[in-house]
Structures are given as C-alpha cells and as structure tokens.
Amino acid sequence: MEGFAALLDALVYTRSRNEKLRLIAEYLRTTPDPDRGWALGALTDGLDFKAVKSSTIRALLKERVDPVLWSLSRDFVGDTAETASLLWPEPIGDAMPPPTVSEAVEALAGMTRVTVMSELPALLDRLDPAGRYALFKLATGGMRIGVSSRLAKLAFAQAFAVPVDEVEEYWHALEPPYAELFAWAADGAAPPDTANMPLFRPFMLAHPLEDTQVDLADYAAEWKWDGIRVQLVHVAGETRLYSRSGDDIGASFPEMVSALEIPALLDGELLVRGAHQGGEAGGAASFNALQQRLGRKTVSKTMLTESPAFVRLYDVLMLDGEDLRDLPWTQRRARLEALMPRLPESHFDLSQLVEARDFDHLAQIREGARDDAIEGLMLKRRDSLYVAGRKTGLWYKWKRDPLLVDCVLMYAQRGSGKRSSFYSDYTFGCWDGDPDAGADLLPVGKAYSGFTDAELKKLDKLVRQTTLNRFGPVREVERTLVFEVAFDSVHTSKRHKSGLAMRFPRIHRIRWDKPVHEADRIETLRTLIRD
Amino acid sequence: MAAPFSWIRPEPHGIHITPADVWIDPSRAVDRALVTHGHADHARGGHGQTYATPATLAIMELRYNTREGATPVEYGETVRLRGGVDATYFPAGHVLGSAQILLEHAGERVVITGDYKRRADPTCPPFEVVPCDVFITEATFGLPVFTHPPIEDEMARLLMRLEAHPAACVLVGAYALGKAQRVIAELRAAGHTQPIYLHGAMEKMCRLYEDFGVDLGELRLVSDYDKDAMRGHIVVCPPSALNDRWSRRLPDPITAMASGWMRVRQRARQRNVELPLVISDHADWHELTRTIEEVDPYETWITHGREEALLRWHQLHQRRARALALVGYEDEDD
C-alpha cells in the first residue's frame, strides 16, 4: 500500500504529462501481481466496493472525532477522503504492518454494510495518513488526481513496450487485476481471446485537413455529422453501445441496444430525430437536442417518442463473425451498403457519400454546409484499413470554416504545465448593448489556444500591467484588448449570464489594433444560435 | 475592586493595556507599542516608542529604516510600565527575536503569545511555558487536520528529490522572515553543505540572522550566477516568486514550498507546488492544545486563525475561552 500511496501523492503533485506517464510506468514495472493490476484498475475505471461509500467514511469519523471539529475540518480541506485520512486517530501501541494493495482489496471486497464499521478501521489503523488517503480513494472509486484512463493505459503500454492499440483492444475483455494483460505484456504470454465478446474497439480517428489538398480519386468524402461518435456491437446475443471513450452508454439509449440483432460491430454517429441535419424527413436534431439525452440513467417514454435516437452509419468493423478491419475502406463501405437492408430503417441510416467533381467543387459544397448545421466533411483514403487512433494521411476531418466574433478580454488565469507562470487562459465578453451608451460586457467564452509563444508572452505582460482585481488565481484586467474568436457553433445556455455557450472557442487573431467599443455585441452572437 | 482583567482590552486594532496606555502588536501607529515579533502583521512602523527584543528591533529597522523610539527588552527582562503594569518577555520559538509578553497588574497575570511554536528551531530559543490567568493565543493552524511532521522528514524528502534530479534545481518558496532561514539552517543541520541560492529579496534578512549568530553556510544570490551553476542546487525565494516570471531564469526548477498549509493537498496544488514541505513556524493543533493544557490558564483568549475549532475544543474540555475579533492579522504564507 505504501508504494501505491506514494504513487498517488507523486501524481497529485506532478503537472507534466510525461512525468506522470513515467511515474505510473515505473510503478507498474516494479510492483508485483496482483497489486499492480488493482492499482491499474483504480487508476483507470475505478474499483467498486459496495460496502464503502463516502457516507461510510463520514460515519466512521463521526464515531471518533467530534462532529463539529469534523465539519470545520472537512469545510477547510474540501475533500472527505483527505480530511478523514488526516483526522484518523493514530492507533495506540504497535500497529500491524501496512496491508498490501491486494490484501486491502480483498478485505474491502469482503465487507458488508455492517462489518465495514469494524473492518475498515482495522485496515486504517495499519496505515499512515498518505496510506489512509490512498485506501479511501481506492475504496470509494473516484481518484480525481488528474490521471485519465487513457493516460494510465498509455503508461501501461510504455512500461512494457507494447502497442497501446493492443492494450485498448484487450482492455475491455478483462477485469482488474488484469492478470492476463500483465502476463501478455510483461511475460510474453498469448493475448486474451476477444473474438466472441461484445467489446469496445478503439476508434479510427482523423487529422484536421488544414492546408492539405487531396485527390478525390484517392479519397472519398462524406459529411461529418454533429452528434456523438458511437460503436454498436452485437455478438453472442449481447448488444452494447459505446461512446468515443469506450463508456457503455446503452442505458441512456435503450432503443439502440434493442435495434441491432445481427452479429456486427458498427461505427457511426448517434443522433436524435429532427430537422436540422440532413434535411426535413429522416433528419437529425441539433447537438443540443442530443445533449438532453446524454448521461441519463433512465429514459422516460416521452423522451423515447419525442427525441428518438438513431445511428447514421459510417463503417462496419465486424460482420457475421468476420473481422473486416483489415479490408480497405472501399470494401468495408460496400459491405456496409449491402448490410443496410438487414437493419431497421427506424434506427439506422447510411451516412451518404458526398459526390464532387474535384477538390474545388468539394470546397464549394462544404461552404454550403453551414445551413445544415453539419460539422464539415470527412475525407477517407479509399484504401485505408481500419486502424485505431490517428494515422497521418488516412482520414482527414475538414471542418467548415469557423464562425468568428470580436470579443474583449476580461479575465485571465495562469495556465498549467509549461505555461505555469503565464496568464494563458482567457475569458472574453461581448457588449450587452451599445458600449457608447454605457452597455457592459458579459463573458461569452473562455479560450487557451490559438496563439504563438511570442504572442503568449505579450499577452502575459499585458495582463500583468492592466490587472484591476485578483480573485485567487484569476485576474480581472482593464478592457483594452480585442480577440477575434473562432468557434464551431453557439447555443443557448442557462449556465452563463450571457445565456450563450460557444463550442470549441479559440483565439483566431489578436486585434491589437482594434478599439474595444468596436467589438461585437451579444445580439450578434445570438443570431448565430442554432438549437 | 475593578472587574478581573478589565485593565486589558482587546480592541479591533490591537490589545490595549489601559493603565499603561500601551498597545500590543497594534495594526496602526500608536505612541507606545509592545511588539512580539517582526512579521509585518504584528510589527508595523511609526510607533512613538517600541518595546521589543533586540532582534525584533533590528528586523523592524531593516524593514522601516528607522530606530526611532526603539527600546530593547531582553528575554527574561521585566519592564516597568506606567500604571503599575509589569511586562516580561519570554521566548516564543516562532522566529528570531519572537517573544511572548507576560503582563502583570493588580495580582493578575496575562500572557500574550504573539505567534509561537513548540518544535525545536535552530534560529531561535524555544517557547517557555509561562503560568498565567489569561492566555492570549493565536490559532493559525487551529484545526485538528494540522499535524506538522518532524522537520527532519521534510528535509530528507527535499534532499532526496534534489539528489534524484541533478540537472534541475529545487526552488523552495519560504516566508522571507523566519521560514527561509530556518529551512536553510535545518538543511545545514541535515549535512547539506552545498551553496544555497537566494532570491534577492531574502539577502538582507539572511545577513541579519547571521549577524545574530545563526550560521547559514554559503549563500549565493541567484542574480550573480548563470543558469547552469544552479543545477543540482537548492534555491530559496519568497512564496510570491514561485510562479512568477522570475523563476524562468532557473534551470528546470522543481517547485517546493515550506508551509504548514502544505499539509492539505489542494492547497499545495492550487499553488502549483510539486514538492510540498510541511514546515511551519506556528503551533499545530496538538501543540496548541498541549500548550493550553500545560499553561492551564483560567481563561484562553484567541486572537486569530481558526478560532471556531479551538473554541470548540475548549468547550469539549470544559475550559473557558473567547475569540477576540482583531483585525489585520493575516494567514501569512506560513
């Protein structure tokens, strides 16, 4: 447990991504099975112990610490696990040596709501504050230490010099403590057999096109729809719906889980019915409409009838027990088109290819795409196999040109990592009326990209020189600078005072020359809303 | 006969000793002030007469450029003030020159601690328990989550990190008066004989400590050396310089901070600290409560900090206590 506790502490205080990778990899290499597997499980998806919840910790502490002192401490520290680890009374007399991670996991797994009140204290008494913190984090799942599941898997791949794609491929077939995964990666055992399991497979992703031009003889074009990319898999009588990150989101979209009844692994865009995307009939609603259905554990009948979901298919990865990922895109596409009649029309349609005479013609078509609230175009190399992740030259996303608006810098915050001493996160606003008639600025968005290092230095200096107020790490600055802000779309939002929320805002140009009263007004931004 | 302790009055700007017309650590200029120690929230400039230890007076002179009205009081020395008030200074163990002040009047004894700690500190004499009727204490770390670990452990972690990164430097943020010198002296005690690099703002205070006999070993100014010279070395700066542009001149600094607040992970993360060192010049929860038990006063008055929790402790232990609403004392970067 000491090693795991030390790892957590090191990760909490490390800002550099590479250093985090190194720390985790080092731990995974040097820690024996099954401890390292449990730790990997805790860092990725989190372990689940039914008997230990945050409320259990509070209840235990209130038996040992005055409730008033507990509350005052909890308020100050801001984290239940950490407060509890600090307030736990040191045991009197010789303590047993600290448990190993697997000892702790075994003990936690065996606890019930009743026995937890005596068994968890016995474990805690064997640990120091850092160990107790680690045990609480392990027991209650959520780590919240700035390590994503992906980062932990990358670290695993790095630790044993195996491809991360393969780690992803097997990952979802296995469970903590991942004995087979370590046996494969560390000891060269055969990889797990995953063919007949309804697993998530890593997505093939695209690079932005930027200034590249492609020959349409080599590349096929299709629309990039504004929903969420999903994978729907049916095998051995089981169906799963996975999001980009591999989360099973079937519970939020039960109609999709029951819609696929043939053994297949499909890649497509999850959308809800509406008129925004792809025409009136059979079209899809805006992203905002889809968002209403995301993250729900249960779905009401009304939602199912008013905003039914469907998947617009891009690709087929497996079909009738055959893995198609090693076929070129043209062949997969043909298989997908042939598959369509076997799928219910109510729940599936095909993402149509965009036919153009040449690249210029395609550019023209793309320009017209704005009205359909489509994100842009995808360009797929006709001979590309389906490979996980982003491989240069195979797939490109060619988003429509961003919308632009002139905003005024209002607040700045220091960045992290290599930008830690620079004010690099900017909040900007638009005028809520006529600035010359006394209208004020309302914040409309926040951006931390789109400028060069040299510009960053200049911006940092400006922030320091024009600070009006400090609120913790945030500085309010004099309104002197206009940003031309680029964004993909804008939506109504109750969370912001301006009533607006931008998607993917970034600094497009810094308008050192432009007077702030010439920046745009909220009403201009409002006319761009497409909900 | 007057009501007990009516001669000592907590006012918003300090504690007033009415018969003598003197103030303890007033937050604005007064005619006569008794000053416990040199930190800016206790020792302000401009008083007509200032009673303090020689070291505290030297610190104030360094800060305010004047010795006017300076009246030195040694530890153990009693000063007879007007109105039959006697003031005796005792070590508080907080920083160089820090004192508790025992006030005696009409058979009543009141101790004002200023800031204090109970741990050993090579830069100042240790806190003495002075029996009294009213004990006026601080409560900066007055929450049971605060337990300062042994400083040797923190020094060992610092030196281990330094050793593991010979091409980088460890930049330690430490309060310029007291903490910085204590960290340096403890590094020396731990056998670290390498030169230690200083931010310019720390130089004079370190020299002052040396003048008072605290050996800090070889100190160098960051501004006198180039980047590469500092690789594998410790650099000490005020906490405010940690994330400042100033630190860009250092070779891949690992950011450390020496402060009692580092006990709490989020506090450390908020300050972008990579190596939190839990080192404080204030009493932690256990030192506070132990001190109150040892002094065993009739009543405790709490000046500043987390007074709610310390009041609760008094209630739980059936002791008398009250919180004074004083202004101007800060949660310094300690």
Interface residues (C-beta under 8 A of the other chain):
Chain A: D9 V12 Y13 T14 R15 V65 D66 V68 L69 L72 S73 F76 V77 G78 D79 E82 T83 L86 L87 R414 S416 S420 S421 D460 G472 P473
Chain B: L143 P144 V145 T147 N243 D244 R245 S247 R248 R263 V264 R265 Q266 A268 R269 Q270 N272 V273 E274 L275 P276 R306 E308 A309 R312 W313 L316
